[in-house]
Amino acid sequence: MNLKKVIAYITISYSFTWTLWLPLLLNRHFGMNLPIISGQFYISSFGPFIGAVVTSLVMGGFKSLGEWAKRAYSIRFKSKWVII
């Protein structure tokens, strides 16, 4: 894996997640009364997914995104994992 890809993935994932979590945190602990949307906490849990998609697109284009999707959602695996 390329270090640039790892850094991009971590940066995008954390940025997306914390951008949505920060208003919830500030409202809860400091009573700031910032606007939030319904389900904002759960939407922020897609940060790692968004990070993977955006990183694949930016670093390798649609071909890279397709390869990532094939690996991520493949149902093929070695038979030894069935036992575990």
Secondary structure as UniProt FT lines:
FT   HELIX           3..30
FT   TURN            38..39
FT   HELIX           40..43
FT   HELIX           44..46
FT   HELIX           47..72
FT   HELIX           80..83
//
